[in-house]
Amino acid sequence: MNKAAFEVKVHGKFIVAGEHSVLRGSPALVFPFFGKALKLKFEPSQRPLEVRSPQDDQGQLVTSGLLEKALAQVEHRKEELNGVLYLDNSIPVGAGLGASAALCVSISQFLIWKGWLNPEQIHEFARDLENIFHGESSGVDVAVAVSEKPLMFERGGRRESFEPKWKPAWALSYCGSRGMTADAISMVKSFIEADPARGVETDKKMSDAVLLASRALSESQDEGFSKLASAIENASQCFATWGLTEGALGSKLADLKARGAVAAKPTGSGAGGFILSLWRDRVPRDPELLKI
C-alpha cells in the first residue's frame, strides 16, 4: 500500500480546429493551455475518505461521484481509501477548456499510482470516464491532457505530436455563458440527421480547416499567417452552420472582430464557453483576453 501522498497537475486545452467532426473520424489540432490547471492531491490517513475543494461544493460532489465510478471499473471501492482527496481547479467548467478531461485524467493517474490501473490504459479509461460528462467523447481532450503537447489527433487513430514553427498572437476569451458539450453534440447530430449531405459537407470543411491550420503553422509566419486566419474563420463558419454561435457567443465573436481580431472561433463544443482569437502583431492588453 502507498504511504506517501499523491499529487498531479493537469492543464487545460484549446482546439484550433476539428471540433465535432472529430467524432466522425476527421482530424483535430489541439494545444495544451498552461494558463489553467486542475490539481488533485491525496494524503493518506487513518480516516475514511474525504473529498475537499476550495472552489465549491459542486466540485466535491462531482469528483466524489466520478471517483466511485472509476473505482467500480477497476473493481475497487471507496471504502478501501483512507485519507483526504483535495481538488483545486482553475479550469472553467462548461467552457471548452477541457475541465472534465483534466478531472478524468487526474483520477486515472491516481488509480495508476494506487496500482489499480495499468498506465497503458489511461487514454481509453479516461475517455470512458469522460463519456459520463459528454455522452460521447472523442478522446481528443484526454489525449492532450495526458501528453501536454500540441497534437494532431484522430479518433481511434493517431495522436501525433505537432511542433509549430512560429507562435501566433492568439488569445482565449470567455463569451459570458457556459456551453454544455452533450447538448452541442446533440444539436450537431440533429443537424446531420436533418440534412446528411450538408452534414458531410460541413465535416469536410472542418477537416480542411484542420489541415490548413497545420500547414500554416508548419510554414514561416510570413507564409502561414493568412492561412491560419482562413483556417480559423472556416472552422468558425462550421460552428455557425451547426447553429452553435447564437446568443452571447455570436455577440462576443463580432465584438472581437470589431476590436481588431483577424479571426476568431469557438473552441470546444460551442453554444457558449471560450473563443480563440488571432491577432496581427500582438494581443491587446485586456483582462478579458488570456494570452496563450
Secondary structure, 3 states (H helix, E strand, C coil): CCCCCEEEEEEEEEEEECCCHHHHCCCEEEEEEEEEEEEEEEEEEEEECEEECCCCHHHHHHHHHHHHHHHHHCCCCHHHCEEEEEEEECCCCCCCCCHHHHHHHHHHHHHHHHCCCCHHHHHHHHHHHHHHHHCCCCCHHHHHHHHCCCEEECCCCCEEECCCCCCCEEEEEECCCCCCHHHHHHHHHHHHHHCHHHHHHHHHHHHHHHHHHHHHHHCCHHHHHHHHHHHHHHHHHHHHHCCCCCHHHHHHHHHHHHCCCCEEEECCCCCCCEEEEEECCCCCCCCCCEEC
